[in-house]
């Protein structure tokens, strides 16, 4: 969450939630499988389907846990569950064949047998993920449970397989007898909060504090000296490793403290910029860096929401409506539409303008343009094919004023030219102001070289926010 950055440079709660729901549009891929990096993977059995590793550890294979013995229920005994006839696996599900108590009892037994079968299928997936070595383990005691747990039927089956091979388990604990006290509760004693007594942890902290005071020259007489090891001798391997970990943590804490106390904050550019963010970087790099360092939420705008509705209407009019919510499209919320009446008026003006019967080649065309190593992403409102083989890039504008930044069109123009593989001079670009029905094409739009120099200059000026 700390590193999250929306595409248009605005860190907003809706953008974060849409990313968490896996509905972030085309801003980035959603991780669906474990990475290929050489690391330890921690996955559920469901997520591990179709994957393999050299060594797999299957943990928690206890009775009542795997297979799970608590019934999850089926429709119609649980009305919040999707009705069985509507499910894709309906033919494999138990069916209620009557409405008396005996039919319900049979249905419950069938449902339990079905769940055990599903658990067995899940166990098959879990036990076949290892190429060479599989370690299956369970536990006997849990802190929140009074009674012990024994090995599950799956683990008993595995032991019989090992016995048939003449092998012995690495370790094996039978289920303790009923009434055996939980050893995890032996040293647990509840005390009211806040804790005022000197616990073992508190005593260790106090001792550490005394040693620090002694090292600084103002401690108690009994504490270790500054040059004397706390143990009274050389550290063994385990203690030295622990101290090394402490040293690394202290260095990280000190580095964080120095960053917080610094007069300037170094702010790296986000992985992706929009054309709007690029213009902000050009006009006010220090202000843009300050916004990246301390992003502030923006108030909701009814005018912006009506702007998205206009874009949605244009897409549906030409039969190219996108499959994602228009509110998720970066830069589509044009401010300048007051209410539904104003929106209807803009629709009527568009239908009377020069683009009413001109079908676009693309609507909401996505692009990713790399400028001097910096990725600039966005969507082009509309692209039209010209009779001479060229292209016209159009950005709808619903505002009353005509003071939009041509840099946006320059980015769109270069991006489309490279996307279709034509020289940039074969692509025209303009703002279409719906209220005045005017297509304004700025002159001398910058090309790739000028845009890259802007990014390089912005990176040089960016990065420090007071």
C-alpha positions in Angstrom: 0.0 0.0 0.0 2.9 2.4 0.7 4.3 1.9 -2.8 0.9 1.9 -4.6 0.7 4.6 -7.2 -2.3 5.1 -9.5 -1.7 5.5 -13.2 -2.5 9.2 -13.3 -0.4 10.1 -10.3 -3.4 10.2 -8.0 -3.3 7.9 -5.0 -7.0 7.4 -4.3 -9.0 5.0 -2.2 -11.2 3.7 -5.2 -8.0 3.1 -7.2 -6.5 1.1 -4.4 -9.6 -0.9 -3.8 -10.0 -1.7 -7.5 -6.5 -3.0 -7.6 -7.2 -5.1 -4.5 -10.2 -6.6 -6.2 -8.1 -7.4 -9.3 -10.0 -4.9 -11.3 -7.3 -2.4 -12.0 -8.0 -2.2 -15.7 -4.9 -2.6 -17.8 -2.6 -0.8 -15.4 -0.8 -4.0 -14.4 -1.2 -7.8 -14.3 -2.8 -9.6 -11.4 -0.5 -12.2 -9.8 -2.4 -15.5 -10.2 0.4 -18.0 -9.7 3.6 -18.4 -7.7 6.6 -16.6 -9.2 9.4 -18.5 -10.8 12.0 -16.9 -8.5 14.3 -19.2 -6.5 12.5 -18.7 -3.2 10.3 -20.5 -0.7 6.6 -20.5 -1.8 3.8 -20.4 0.7 0.5 -21.4 -1.0 -2.8 -23.0 -0.3 -3.5 -26.4 -1.9 -6.0 -24.8 -4.3 -3.4 -22.2 -5.5 -0.8 -25.0 -6.0 -2.9 -26.8 -8.7 -0.8 -27.5 -11.8 2.5 -26.5 -10.1 5.4 -28.7 -9.0 8.5 -28.3 -6.8 11.4 -30.5 -5.9 10.5 -30.5 -2.2 7.1 -29.9 -0.8 6.1 -29.5 2.9 2.4 -30.3 3.6 1.7 -29.1 7.1 -1.2 -29.3 9.5 -2.5 -32.7 8.3 -4.3 -33.4 11.6 -7.6 -35.1 12.3 -10.5 -32.8 11.9 -8.3 -30.4 9.9 -7.4 -32.3 6.7 -9.7 -33.8 5.8 -12.0 -31.1 7.2 -14.7 -32.7 9.2 -17.0 -29.7 9.9 -19.7 -29.7 7.2 -19.9 -26.6 5.1 -23.4 -27.4 4.0 -25.2 -27.3 0.7 -28.4 -25.7 -0.7 -31.2 -25.9 0.4 -30.1 -26.5 4.0 -28.1 -23.3 3.7 -30.0 -20.7 1.8 -27.0 -18.3 1.4 -25.3 -20.8 -0.9 -25.8 -20.8 -4.6 -28.7 -23.3 -5.4 -27.2 -26.6 -6.6 -29.2 -26.8 -9.9 -27.5 -23.5 -10.9 -24.0 -24.7 -10.3 -21.7 -25.9 -13.0 -21.0 -29.2 -11.1 -24.7 -29.8 -10.4 -24.7 -33.3 -11.7 -22.0 -34.3 -9.1 -23.9 -32.8 -6.1 -26.2 -34.5 -3.8 -29.9 -34.0 -4.4 -32.7 -33.6 -1.9 -35.2 -36.3 -2.9 -38.0 -35.5 -0.5 -39.3 -33.1 2.1 -39.6 -35.2 5.2 -37.1 -35.8 8.0 -35.8 -39.0 6.5 -35.1 -37.4 3.1 -33.2 -34.6 4.9 -31.2 -37.1 6.9 -30.2 -38.9 3.7 -29.4 -35.6 2.1 -27.1 -34.7 5.0 -25.3 -38.0 4.8 -24.9 -37.7 1.0 -23.6 -34.1 1.5 -21.0 -35.3 4.1 -19.8 -38.1 1.8 -19.5 -35.6 -1.1 -17.4 -33.3 1.0 -15.1 -36.1 2.0 -14.7 -37.0 -1.7 -13.9 -33.3 -2.4 -11.3 -33.3 0.4 -9.8 -36.5 -1.0 -9.4 -34.8 -4.4 -7.8 -31.9 -2.7 -5.4 -34.2 -0.9 -4.5 -35.8 -4.2 -3.5 -32.4 -5.5 -1.5 -31.7 -2.3 0.4 -35.0 -2.3 1.4 -34.9 -6.0 3.0 -31.4 -6.1 6.5 -32.8 -5.1 8.9 -34.1 -7.8 11.3 -35.8 -5.4 10.6 -35.3 -1.7 7.3 -34.8 0.2 7.2 -34.1 4.0 3.8 -34.4 5.6 3.5 -33.2 9.2 0.8 -32.6 11.8 0.6 -31.2 15.4 -0.9 -32.5 18.6 -1.5 -29.4 20.7 -2.8 -25.9 19.8 -3.0 -22.9 22.2 -6.7 -22.3 21.7 -7.7 -25.9 22.1 -8.1 -28.0 25.3 -8.1 -31.5 23.7 -5.3 -32.9 21.6 -5.3 -33.8 17.9 -4.1 -37.0 16.4 -2.8 -37.8 12.9 -5.4 -37.5 10.1 -6.6 -40.5 8.1 -4.4 -39.3 5.3 -1.3 -39.3 7.5 -2.2 -42.8 8.7 -2.4 -44.0 5.1 1.0 -42.5 4.4 2.5 -44.3 7.4 1.1 -47.6 6.1 2.7 -46.9 2.7 6.0 -46.3 4.5 5.7 -49.5 6.4 5.1 -51.4 3.2 8.4 -49.9 1.8 10.2 -50.8 5.0 10.7 -47.2 5.9 10.1 -45.4 9.2 8.6 -41.9 9.7 11.0 -39.1 10.6 9.0 -38.7 13.8 5.6 -39.9 15.1 3.4 -38.9 18.0 0.3 -40.9 18.9 -2.7 -39.0 20.1 -2.5 -38.5 23.9 -5.1 -40.1 26.1 -8.3 -38.2 27.0 -7.8 -35.8 29.9 -4.1 -35.1 29.2 -3.5 -31.4 30.0 -2.4 -29.1 27.2 1.3 -28.4 27.9 1.0 -25.1 26.1 -1.2 -23.9 28.9 1.3 -24.8 31.6 3.1 -21.5 31.5 0.2 -19.3 30.5 -1.1 -17.0 33.2 -3.6 -14.2 32.5 -2.9 -10.8 34.1 -4.8 -7.5 33.7 -3.6 -4.9 31.2 -1.4 -2.9 31.5 1.1 -5.4 32.8 2.9 -3.9 35.9 4.9 -6.9 37.0 8.5 -7.6 35.9 8.2 -10.3 33.3 11.2 -12.1 31.9 11.1 -9.9 28.8 10.9 -6.8 30.9 13.9 -7.8 33.0 15.9 -8.5 29.9 15.0 -5.0 28.6 16.0 -3.4 31.9 19.3 -5.3 31.9 20.0 -4.1 28.3 19.3 -0.5 29.3 21.7 -0.8 32.2 24.4 -2.1 29.9 23.9 0.7 27.5 24.2 3.3 30.3 27.3 1.6 31.4 28.8 1.6 27.9 28.0 5.4 27.8 29.8 5.9 31.1 26.9 6.6 33.3 25.7 3.2 34.3 25.5 1.1 37.5 28.7 -0.3 38.9 27.6 -3.9 38.3 27.0 -3.6 34.6 29.4 -4.7 31.9 32.0 -2.2 30.7 32.0 -0.7 27.2 34.8 -3.0 26.0 33.6 -6.1 27.8 31.3 -8.5 26.1 27.9 -8.9 27.8 28.5 -12.7 28.1 31.9 -12.2 29.8 33.7 -13.9 26.9 33.7 -14.6 23.1 30.3 -15.1 21.5 29.5 -18.5 20.3 28.2 -19.1 16.7 24.5 -18.8 17.5 24.9 -15.6 19.7 27.2 -14.0 17.0 24.6 -14.7 14.3 21.9 -13.2 16.5 24.0 -10.1 17.2 24.6 -9.7 13.5 20.9 -9.7 12.8 20.5 -7.0 15.5 23.2 -4.9 13.8 21.5 -5.1 10.4 18.2 -4.1 12.0 19.8 -1.2 13.8 21.4 0.0 10.5 18.0 -0.1 8.8 16.4 1.8 11.7 19.1 4.4 11.6 18.8 4.8 7.9 15.0 5.3 8.3 15.6 7.8 11.1 18.0 9.8 8.9 15.5 9.9 6.0 12.8 11.2 8.3 15.1 13.9 9.7 16.4 15.0 6.3 15.4 18.4 5.0 14.7 16.9 1.6 12.9 13.7 0.6 14.1 11.8 -2.4 11.1 10.8 -4.4 11.5 8.4 -7.3 9.2 8.7 -10.3 6.4 6.1 -10.3 6.7 3.1 -12.7 4.0 4.6 -15.0 3.0 8.1 -15.8 0.0 9.5 -17.6 0.1 12.4 -20.1 -1.4 14.6 -17.3 1.3 13.6 -14.9 3.9 14.3 -17.6 2.6 17.8 -18.0 2.6 18.3 -14.2 6.2 17.1 -14.1 7.1 19.6 -16.8 5.4 22.6 -15.2 6.1 22.1 -11.6 8.5 19.3 -10.8 8.9 20.3 -7.2 5.2 20.4 -6.6 4.8 17.1 -8.4 7.5 15.5 -6.2 5.7 16.9 -3.1 2.5 15.3 -4.2 4.2 11.9 -4.7 5.9 12.2 -1.3 2.7 13.1 0.6 -0.3 12.3 -1.6 -3.6 13.8 -0.5 -7.1 12.6 -1.3 -9.2 14.6 -3.7 -12.8 15.4 -3.0 -15.4 13.6 -5.1 -16.6 15.5 -8.2 -20.0 15.2 -9.7 -18.8 17.0 -12.8 -16.1 14.4 -13.3 -18.5 11.6 -12.9 -20.8 13.1 -15.6 -17.7 13.4 -17.8 -17.2 9.6 -17.6 -20.8 9.1 -18.5 -20.3 11.1 -21.7 -17.3 8.9 -22.7 -19.4 5.8 -21.9 -22.2 7.1 -24.2 -19.8 7.8 -27.1 -18.4 4.2 -26.8 -21.9 2.7 -26.7 -23.1 4.9 -29.7 -20.5 3.4 -32.0 -20.8 -0.1 -30.6 -17.4 -0.3 -29.0 -18.1 -0.1 -25.4 -15.3 -1.4 -23.2 -15.7 -4.2 -20.8 -14.5 -2.3 -17.8 -16.1 0.4 -15.7 -15.6 3.9 -17.1 -14.8 5.2 -13.6 -11.6 3.0 -13.8 -10.3 4.7 -17.0 -7.6 7.2 -16.1 -8.1 10.7 -17.4 -11.6 10.0 -18.6 -13.3 12.2 -16.0 -13.6 15.5 -17.8 -14.7 18.2 -15.5 -17.3 20.6 -17.0 -20.6 18.7 -17.1 -23.0 20.1 -14.4 -25.9 17.6 -14.3 -27.9 15.2 -16.3 -29.6 18.0 -18.2 -26.2 19.4 -19.2 -25.1 15.8 -20.2 -28.2 15.4 -22.4 -27.4 18.8 -24.1 -23.9 17.7 -24.8 -25.1 14.5 -26.4 -27.4 16.5 -28.6 -24.5 18.7 -29.6 -22.3 15.8 -30.4 -25.0 14.2 -32.6 -25.2 17.5 -34.5 -21.5 17.8 -35.0 -19.0 16.5 -37.6 -18.3 13.2 -35.8 -21.9 12.1 -35.5 -21.8 9.7 -38.4 -18.0 9.2 -38.7 -17.2 5.7 -37.3 -13.9 5.7 -35.4 -11.2 3.1 -36.1 -10.6 2.7 -32.3 -12.2 4.0 -29.2 -10.4 4.2 -25.8 -7.3 2.8 -27.4 -4.7 1.9 -24.7 -1.0 2.5 -25.1 2.3 2.2 -23.3 4.9 4.6 -24.6 8.5 4.4 -23.3 10.3 7.8 -23.2 13.9 7.7 -22.1 13.2 4.6 -19.9 10.0 6.1 -18.4 6.7 4.4 -19.2 3.9 6.7 -20.1 0.5 5.0 -20.2 -3.0 6.1 -21.2 -6.0 5.8 -23.5 -6.8 7.7 -26.6 -10.4 8.8 -26.8 -10.9 8.2 -30.5 -8.7 7.5 -33.6 -10.0 8.0 -37.2 -8.6 6.7 -40.4 -7.9 9.5 -43.0 -8.7 9.0 -46.8 -5.0 9.6 -47.6 -3.9 6.8 -45.4 -3.1 8.9 -42.4 -4.7 9.1 -39.0 -6.5 11.6 -36.8 -6.2 11.3 -33.0 -9.1 13.1 -31.2 -9.5 13.8 -27.5 -13.1 14.7 -26.5 -13.4 17.9 -24.4 -16.6 18.7 -22.6 -15.4 21.8 -20.7 -16.5 25.3 -21.6 -13.0 26.8 -21.8 -10.5 25.9 -24.5 -7.3 26.0 -22.6 -6.1 22.4 -22.7 -2.4 21.4 -22.8 -1.2 20.3 -26.2 1.4 18.0 -24.5 -1.4 15.5 -24.1 -2.0 15.4 -27.8 1.7 15.1 -28.5 2.0 12.0 -26.4 -1.1 10.5 -28.0 0.2 11.3 -31.5 3.7 9.7 -31.0 2.1 6.7 -29.2 -0.4 6.0 -32.0 2.3 6.5 -34.7 4.5 3.9 -33.1 1.6 1.6 -32.4 0.6 1.4 -36.0 4.1 1.8 -37.4 3.7 5.0 -39.4 5.8 8.3 -39.4 4.6 10.7 -36.8 3.9 13.3 -39.4 1.2 11.0 -40.8 -0.8 11.4 -37.6 -2.9 14.5 -36.9 -4.1 15.3 -33.4 -6.7 17.6 -32.0 -9.1 18.5 -29.2 -12.8 18.3 -30.1 -14.7 20.7 -28.0 -18.2 19.3 -28.0 -20.0 22.5 -26.8 -18.6 24.6 -29.7 -18.4 21.7 -32.2 -14.8 22.8 -33.0 -11.8 20.6 -33.7 -8.7 22.5 -32.5 -5.4 21.1 -33.8 -2.4 22.7 -32.1 0.6 23.5 -34.3 4.1 22.2 -33.9 3.4 19.4 -31.5 6.7 18.0 -30.1 7.9 14.6 -31.3 9.6 11.8 -29.5 13.0 13.6 -29.1 11.3 16.6 -27.4 9.2 14.4 -25.2 12.3 12.4 -24.1 14.2 15.6 -23.2 11.2 16.6 -21.1 11.3 13.4 -19.2 15.1 13.6 -18.7 14.9 17.2 -17.6 12.0 16.3 -15.2 14.0 13.5 -13.7 16.9 15.9 -13.1 14.6 18.5 -11.4 12.4 15.9 -9.7 13.3 13.8 -6.7 13.5 16.4 -3.9 10.5 17.6 -1.9 10.8 19.9 1.0 
